[in-house]
Amino acid sequence: MTYTALQAIHLPYEIYLDLELHLLESRPDIRPDAFIQELVQHWLTLDKQRHAIRKQGQTQRGFQWKNVFLPDGTRLRTSYQHKVEFATVTGEQIVSDDGTMLTPSQFANRHTGVRNAWRFVWLRLPAAEYWIRADQYRSRLEGEPQQGIKTI
């Protein structure tokens, strides 16, 4: 058996009890301490990636979509008639999962007429946990002072 040094982290009892009861209902095979350890490790990994992206600043490669910069590694998602498609920003290009190089508009309109890519393309920036619709991401950026790369 390998020794692992542990450090206590204190939570208010109400929060710990709420977590424990929720895990008993939703994931009975997971103990609160293991869950918290996994949660912190996941957050730490993502935060380190976000920090590395911020440190790289404007010299980073990516795709410039009008006034929105999509860093290398950004995932794009769209759907049409219940078929979901994905693409990735690779270098300065958007490449679909089938290898086709596309603009955001071409990606949104591959199987249909004219759709506004801002409304039909969802983005997941590197180190982001959630998808955000392109027009919502653009609105957030326009509301913030432009200082380097923004991550969600």
VORO-256713 format. One record per atom (N, C-alpha, C, O): residue in one letter; atom name; x, y, z. Coordinates in steps of 0.1 Angstrom, whole numbers. Layout:
# VORO-256713
aa	at	east	north	up
A	CA	X	Y	Z;
...
This chain:
# VORO-256713
aa	at	east	north	up
M	N	8	-12	0;
M	CA	0	0	0;
M	C	9	12	0;
M	O	19	13	7;
T	N	5	22	-8;
T	CA	13	34	-10;
T	C	7	45	-1;
T	O	-5	47	0;
Y	N	16	52	6;
Y	CA	12	63	15;
Y	C	9	75	7;
Y	O	17	79	-2;
T	N	-2	82	9;
T	CA	-6	94	3;
T	C	-8	105	14;
T	O	-17	103	22;
A	N	0	115	14;
A	CA	-2	126	24;
A	C	-15	133	21;
A	O	-18	137	9;
L	N	-23	136	31;
L	CA	-36	143	29;
L	C	-36	156	37;
L	O	-29	157	47;
Q	N	-43	165	33;
Q	CA	-45	178	40;
Q	C	-60	180	41;
Q	O	-67	179	32;
A	N	-64	184	53;
A	CA	-78	186	56;
A	C	-82	200	50;
A	O	-75	209	50;
I	N	-94	200	45;
I	CA	-100	212	40;
I	C	-113	213	46;
I	O	-121	204	46;
H	N	-116	224	52;
H	CA	-128	226	60;
H	C	-139	233	52;
H	O	-137	243	46;
L	N	-151	226	53;
L	CA	-163	232	47;
L	C	-173	234	58;
L	O	-173	227	68;
P	N	-182	244	56;
P	CA	-193	245	65;
P	C	-201	232	65;
P	O	-203	226	55;
Y	N	-205	228	77;
Y	CA	-212	215	79;
Y	C	-224	214	69;
Y	O	-227	204	64;
E	N	-232	225	68;
E	CA	-244	225	59;
E	C	-241	221	45;
E	O	-248	213	39;
I	N	-230	227	40;
I	CA	-226	224	26;
I	C	-221	210	25;
I	O	-225	203	15;
Y	N	-213	205	34;
Y	CA	-209	191	34;
Y	C	-221	181	35;
Y	O	-221	172	27;
L	N	-230	184	44;
L	CA	-242	175	45;
L	C	-250	175	32;
L	O	-255	165	28;
D	N	-252	187	27;
D	CA	-260	188	14;
D	C	-253	180	3;
D	O	-259	173	-5;
L	N	-240	181	2;
L	CA	-232	174	-8;
L	C	-233	159	-6;
L	O	-236	151	-15;
E	N	-232	155	7;
E	CA	-233	140	10;
E	C	-246	135	7;
E	O	-247	124	1;
L	N	-257	142	10;
L	CA	-270	137	7;
L	C	-273	137	-8;
L	O	-279	128	-13;
H	N	-268	147	-15;
H	CA	-270	147	-30;
H	C	-262	136	-36;
H	O	-268	129	-45;
L	N	-250	133	-32;
L	CA	-243	122	-37;
L	C	-249	108	-34;
L	O	-249	99	-43;
L	N	-255	107	-23;
L	CA	-262	95	-20;
L	C	-274	92	-29;
L	O	-277	81	-33;
E	N	-281	103	-33;
E	CA	-292	102	-43;
E	C	-287	100	-57;
E	O	-292	92	-65;
S	N	-277	108	-61;
S	CA	-273	108	-75;
S	C	-262	99	-79;
S	O	-261	94	-90;
R	N	-252	97	-70;
R	CA	-241	89	-72;
R	C	-237	81	-60;
R	O	-227	84	-53;
P	N	-245	71	-56;
P	CA	-242	64	-43;
P	C	-229	57	-42;
P	O	-225	54	-31;
D	N	-222	55	-53;
D	CA	-209	48	-52;
D	C	-197	58	-50;
D	O	-186	53	-49;
I	N	-200	71	-49;
I	CA	-189	81	-48;
I	C	-190	87	-34;
I	O	-201	92	-30;
R	N	-179	87	-27;
R	CA	-178	93	-14;
R	C	-175	108	-15;
R	O	-169	112	-25;
P	N	-180	117	-6;
P	CA	-178	131	-7;
P	C	-163	135	-9;
P	O	-159	144	-17;
D	N	-154	128	-1;
D	CA	-140	132	-2;
D	C	-134	129	-16;
D	O	-126	137	-21;
A	N	-138	118	-22;
A	CA	-133	114	-35;
A	C	-139	124	-45;
A	O	-132	128	-55;
F	N	-152	127	-44;
F	CA	-158	137	-53;
F	C	-151	150	-52;
F	O	-148	156	-63;
I	N	-149	155	-40;
I	CA	-142	168	-39;
I	C	-128	168	-45;
I	O	-124	178	-51;
Q	N	-121	157	-43;
Q	CA	-107	156	-48;
Q	C	-108	156	-64;
Q	O	-100	163	-70;
E	N	-117	149	-69;
E	CA	-119	149	-84;
E	C	-123	163	-89;
E	O	-118	167	-99;
L	N	-132	169	-82;
L	CA	-137	182	-86;
L	C	-125	193	-86;
L	O	-124	201	-95;
V	N	-118	193	-75;
V	CA	-106	202	-74;
V	C	-96	199	-85;
V	O	-91	209	-91;
Q	N	-93	186	-87;
Q	CA	-83	183	-98;
Q	C	-88	188	-111;
Q	O	-80	193	-119;
H	N	-101	186	-114;
H	CA	-106	190	-127;
H	C	-105	205	-129;
H	O	-101	211	-139;
W	N	-109	213	-118;
W	CA	-109	227	-118;
W	C	-94	232	-120;
W	O	-91	241	-128;
L	N	-85	226	-113;
L	CA	-71	230	-113;
L	C	-65	228	-127;
L	O	-58	236	-132;
T	N	-68	217	-134;
T	CA	-64	214	-147;
T	C	-69	225	-157;
T	O	-61	230	-165;
L	N	-82	228	-156;
L	CA	-88	238	-165;
L	C	-82	252	-162;
L	O	-79	259	-171;
D	N	-80	255	-150;
D	CA	-75	268	-146;
D	C	-61	270	-151;
D	O	-57	281	-155;
K	N	-53	260	-150;
K	CA	-39	261	-154;
K	C	-39	263	-170;
K	O	-30	270	-175;
Q	N	-48	256	-177;
Q	CA	-49	258	-191;
Q	C	-53	272	-194;
Q	O	-47	279	-203;
R	N	-63	277	-187;
R	CA	-67	291	-189;
R	C	-56	301	-187;
R	O	-53	310	-195;
H	N	-48	299	-176;
H	CA	-37	307	-173;
H	C	-26	307	-184;
H	O	-21	317	-187;
A	N	-23	295	-189;
A	CA	-13	294	-200;
A	C	-18	301	-212;
A	O	-10	307	-219;
I	N	-31	301	-215;
I	CA	-36	308	-227;
I	C	-35	323	-225;
I	O	-31	330	-234;
R	N	-38	328	-213;
R	CA	-37	342	-210;
R	C	-23	347	-211;
R	O	-20	358	-216;
K	N	-13	338	-207;
K	CA	1	342	-207;
K	C	6	343	-221;
K	O	15	351	-224;
Q	N	1	335	-230;
Q	CA	5	335	-244;
Q	C	1	348	-251;
Q	O	8	353	-260;
G	N	-10	354	-247;
G	CA	-14	367	-252;
G	C	-18	367	-267;
G	O	-22	357	-272;
Q	N	-15	378	-273;
Q	CA	-20	379	-287;
Q	C	-11	372	-297;
Q	O	-14	371	-309;
T	N	0	366	-293;
T	CA	9	359	-302;
T	C	4	345	-305;
T	O	9	338	-313;
Q	N	-7	341	-299;
Q	CA	-13	328	-301;
Q	C	-19	327	-315;
Q	O	-24	337	-321;
R	N	-19	315	-320;
R	CA	-25	312	-333;
R	C	-40	310	-331;
R	O	-44	306	-321;
G	N	-47	313	-342;
G	CA	-62	311	-341;
G	C	-68	317	-354;
G	O	-62	321	-363;
F	N	-82	317	-353;
F	CA	-90	322	-365;
F	C	-96	335	-360;
F	O	-103	335	-350;
Q	N	-95	345	-369;
Q	CA	-102	358	-366;
Q	C	-115	358	-374;
Q	O	-115	358	-386;
W	N	-126	358	-366;
W	CA	-139	358	-372;
W	C	-145	372	-369;
W	O	-150	375	-357;
K	N	-145	381	-378;
K	CA	-149	395	-377;
K	C	-142	401	-365;
K	O	-129	402	-365;
N	N	-149	404	-354;
N	CA	-142	410	-342;
N	C	-140	400	-331;
N	O	-136	404	-320;
V	N	-141	387	-334;
V	CA	-139	377	-324;
V	C	-127	368	-328;
V	O	-127	363	-339;
F	N	-118	367	-319;
F	CA	-107	358	-321;
F	C	-109	344	-315;
F	O	-112	344	-303;
L	N	-108	334	-323;
L	CA	-110	320	-318;
L	C	-96	314	-317;
L	O	-90	311	-327;
P	N	-91	311	-305;
P	CA	-78	306	-304;
P	C	-77	292	-309;
P	O	-87	284	-310;
D	N	-65	288	-313;
D	CA	-62	274	-318;
D	C	-67	264	-307;
D	O	-65	266	-295;
G	N	-75	254	-312;
G	CA	-80	244	-303;
G	C	-95	247	-300;
G	O	-101	238	-293;
T	N	-101	258	-304;
T	CA	-115	261	-301;
T	C	-123	251	-309;
T	O	-120	248	-321;
R	N	-133	245	-303;
R	CA	-143	236	-309;
R	C	-155	244	-313;
R	O	-160	253	-306;
L	N	-160	240	-325;
L	CA	-172	246	-330;
L	C	-183	235	-332;
L	O	-179	223	-335;
R	N	-195	238	-330;
R	CA	-206	228	-331;
R	C	-218	234	-338;
R	O	-221	246	-335;
T	N	-224	227	-346;
T	CA	-237	231	-352;
T	C	-245	219	-355;
T	O	-241	208	-354;
S	N	-258	221	-357;
S	CA	-267	210	-360;
S	C	-277	214	-370;
S	O	-281	226	-371;
Y	N	-282	204	-377;
Y	CA	-293	206	-387;
Y	C	-301	193	-388;
Y	O	-295	182	-390;
Q	N	-313	194	-386;
Q	CA	-322	182	-386;
Q	C	-317	171	-377;
Q	O	-316	159	-381;
H	N	-314	174	-365;
H	CA	-309	165	-354;
H	C	-296	158	-357;
H	O	-292	149	-350;
K	N	-288	163	-367;
K	CA	-275	159	-370;
K	C	-265	169	-365;
K	O	-265	181	-369;
V	N	-256	165	-355;
V	CA	-247	174	-349;
V	C	-233	173	-356;
V	O	-229	161	-359;
E	N	-227	184	-360;
E	CA	-214	184	-366;
E	C	-204	192	-358;
E	O	-208	202	-351;
F	N	-191	188	-358;
F	CA	-181	195	-351;
F	C	-170	199	-360;
F	O	-167	193	-370;
A	N	-163	210	-356;
A	CA	-151	215	-363;
A	C	-141	220	-352;
A	O	-145	222	-340;
T	N	-129	222	-356;
T	CA	-119	227	-346;
T	C	-110	237	-353;
T	O	-107	236	-365;
V	N	-107	248	-345;
V	CA	-97	258	-351;
V	C	-83	251	-349;
V	O	-79	248	-339;
T	N	-77	250	-361;
T	CA	-64	244	-362;
T	C	-55	254	-369;
T	O	-56	256	-381;
G	N	-45	259	-361;
G	CA	-37	270	-367;
G	C	-45	282	-369;
G	O	-51	287	-360;
E	N	-46	286	-382;
E	CA	-55	298	-385;
E	C	-67	293	-394;
E	O	-73	302	-400;
Q	N	-70	281	-393;
Q	CA	-81	275	-401;
Q	C	-92	269	-393;
Q	O	-89	264	-381;
I	N	-104	268	-398;
I	CA	-114	260	-391;
I	C	-115	247	-399;
I	O	-118	248	-412;
V	N	-113	236	-393;
V	CA	-113	223	-400;
V	C	-124	214	-394;
V	O	-125	212	-382;
S	N	-133	210	-403;
S	CA	-144	201	-398;
S	C	-138	187	-394;
S	O	-127	184	-398;
D	N	-146	179	-387;
D	CA	-142	166	-383;
D	C	-139	157	-395;
D	O	-132	147	-394;
D	N	-145	160	-407;
D	CA	-142	152	-419;
D	C	-130	158	-427;
D	O	-127	153	-437;
G	N	-123	168	-421;
G	CA	-111	173	-427;
G	C	-113	185	-437;
G	O	-103	190	-442;
T	N	-125	190	-439;
T	CA	-128	201	-448;
T	C	-125	214	-441;
T	O	-129	216	-429;
M	N	-118	223	-448;
M	CA	-115	236	-443;
M	C	-127	245	-446;
M	O	-132	246	-457;
L	N	-132	252	-436;
L	CA	-145	260	-437;
L	C	-144	274	-431;
L	O	-136	276	-422;
T	N	-152	283	-435;
T	CA	-155	295	-427;
T	C	-166	292	-418;
T	O	-173	282	-419;
P	N	-168	300	-408;
P	CA	-180	298	-399;
P	C	-193	297	-407;
P	O	-202	289	-403;
S	N	-195	306	-417;
S	CA	-207	306	-424;
S	C	-209	292	-432;
S	O	-219	286	-432;
Q	N	-198	288	-438;
Q	CA	-198	275	-446;
Q	C	-201	264	-436;
Q	O	-209	255	-440;
F	N	-196	264	-424;
F	CA	-198	254	-414;
F	C	-213	254	-410;
F	O	-219	243	-409;
A	N	-219	265	-408;
A	CA	-233	266	-404;
A	C	-242	262	-415;
A	O	-254	258	-412;
N	N	-238	264	-427;
N	CA	-247	262	-439;
N	C	-244	250	-448;
N	O	-248	250	-459;
R	N	-237	240	-442;
R	CA	-232	229	-451;
R	C	-244	221	-456;
R	O	-243	216	-467;
H	N	-255	220	-449;
H	CA	-266	212	-453;
H	C	-279	219	-455;
H	O	-290	213	-455;
T	N	-279	232	-456;
T	CA	-291	240	-456;
T	C	-288	253	-463;
T	O	-278	255	-469;
G	N	-299	261	-464;
G	CA	-298	274	-471;
G	C	-290	284	-463;
G	O	-279	281	-457;
V	N	-294	296	-462;
V	CA	-287	307	-456;
V	C	-291	308	-441;
V	O	-302	311	-438;
R	N	-281	305	-432;
R	CA	-284	306	-418;
R	C	-273	316	-413;
R	O	-261	316	-418;
N	N	-276	323	-403;
N	CA	-267	332	-397;
N	C	-257	324	-388;
N	O	-262	319	-378;
A	N	-245	323	-391;
A	CA	-235	315	-384;
A	C	-234	319	-369;
A	O	-232	311	-360;
W	N	-236	332	-366;
W	CA	-235	337	-352;
W	C	-246	330	-344;
W	O	-244	328	-332;
R	N	-257	327	-350;
R	CA	-268	321	-342;
R	C	-268	306	-342;
R	O	-274	300	-334;
F	N	-262	300	-352;
F	CA	-262	285	-354;
F	C	-249	278	-351;
F	O	-248	266	-352;
V	N	-239	285	-347;
V	CA	-226	279	-343;
V	C	-224	281	-328;
V	O	-225	292	-323;
W	N	-220	271	-321;
W	CA	-217	271	-307;
W	C	-202	269	-306;
W	O	-196	262	-314;
L	N	-196	276	-296;
L	CA	-182	276	-294;
L	C	-178	270	-280;
L	O	-185	271	-270;
R	N	-167	263	-280;
R	CA	-161	258	-267;
R	C	-146	261	-268;
R	O	-139	254	-275;
L	N	-142	272	-262;
L	CA	-129	277	-263;
L	C	-120	267	-255;
L	O	-124	260	-246;
P	N	-107	267	-258;
P	CA	-98	258	-251;
P	C	-99	261	-235;
P	O	-99	272	-231;
A	N	-99	250	-228;
A	CA	-100	251	-213;
A	C	-113	256	-208;
A	O	-115	258	-196;
A	N	-123	258	-217;
A	CA	-137	262	-212;
A	C	-145	249	-209;
A	O	-143	239	-215;
E	N	-153	250	-199;
E	CA	-161	239	-195;
E	C	-174	238	-203;
E	O	-180	227	-204;
Y	N	-179	249	-208;
Y	CA	-192	249	-214;
Y	C	-192	255	-228;
Y	O	-183	262	-232;
W	N	-202	251	-236;
W	CA	-204	256	-249;
W	C	-212	269	-248;
W	O	-220	271	-239;
I	N	-209	279	-257;
I	CA	-216	292	-257;
I	C	-219	295	-272;
I	O	-211	292	-280;
R	N	-231	300	-274;
R	CA	-235	303	-288;
R	C	-226	315	-292;
R	O	-223	324	-285;
A	N	-222	315	-305;
A	CA	-213	325	-310;
A	C	-217	339	-308;
A	O	-209	348	-304;
D	N	-230	342	-310;
D	CA	-235	355	-308;
D	C	-235	360	-294;
D	O	-232	371	-291;
Q	N	-237	351	-285;
Q	CA	-236	354	-270;
Q	C	-221	357	-267;
Q	O	-219	366	-259;
Y	N	-212	349	-272;
Y	CA	-198	351	-269;
Y	C	-194	365	-275;
Y	O	-186	372	-268;
R	N	-198	368	-287;
R	CA	-195	381	-293;
R	C	-200	392	-285;
R	O	-193	402	-283;
S	N	-212	391	-280;
S	CA	-218	401	-271;
S	C	-211	403	-258;
S	O	-209	415	-254;
R	N	-206	392	-252;
R	CA	-198	393	-240;
R	C	-185	401	-243;
R	O	-181	409	-235;
L	N	-179	398	-254;
L	CA	-166	404	-257;
L	C	-168	419	-260;
L	O	-160	427	-256;
E	N	-179	423	-267;
E	CA	-182	437	-270;
E	C	-185	445	-257;
E	O	-183	457	-257;
G	N	-190	438	-247;
G	CA	-193	445	-235;
G	C	-181	446	-226;
G	O	-181	454	-216;
E	N	-170	440	-229;
E	CA	-157	440	-220;
E	C	-147	448	-227;
E	O	-146	449	-240;
P	N	-138	454	-220;
P	CA	-127	461	-226;
P	C	-118	451	-232;
P	O	-115	440	-227;
Q	N	-112	454	-244;
Q	CA	-104	444	-251;
Q	C	-90	443	-246;
Q	O	-82	452	-248;
Q	N	-88	433	-238;
Q	CA	-75	431	-232;
Q	C	-71	416	-233;
Q	O	-74	408	-225;
G	N	-64	413	-244;
G	CA	-59	399	-246;
G	C	-71	390	-249;
G	O	-82	395	-254;
I	N	-69	377	-247;
I	CA	-79	367	-251;
I	C	-88	365	-240;
I	O	-84	364	-228;
K	N	-101	365	-243;
K	CA	-111	362	-232;
K	C	-115	347	-232;
K	O	-116	341	-243;
T	N	-116	342	-220;
T	CA	-121	328	-219;
T	C	-132	328	-210;
T	O	-134	337	-201;
I	N	-140	317	-211;
I	CA	-152	316	-203;
I	C	-150	305	-193;
I	O	-159	302	-185;
